């Protein structure tokens, strides 16, 4: 359920990710036609899940949000 801002909903809430203290760490764009998808997986093999956000329309973009430091040069295991 996404309550993004757009012309039909100018007072909508822009989706965000928060840390463990409810501080926003990522603010997503206002409503677009992009079809963002979200997956949760342990991609670095450290027994902690990462959040992977990617789109299926327009220019391909993939964002990985980790709950700590990750070495992206290591083999992805998840």
DAGIJO-V151883 format. One record per pair of residues at least 24 apart in sequence whose C-alpha atoms are under 8 Angstrom apart, sorted by the first residue. I is the first residue (numbers start at 1). J is the second residue. Records with the same first field share a line. If there is no record, write none. Layout:
I->J + J
//
This chain:
4->30 + 31
5->30 + 31
6->30 + 31
34->58
41->78
42->77 + 78
43->76 + 77 + 78
44->70 + 71 + 72 + 74 + 75 + 76 + 77 + 78
45->76 + 77 + 78
//
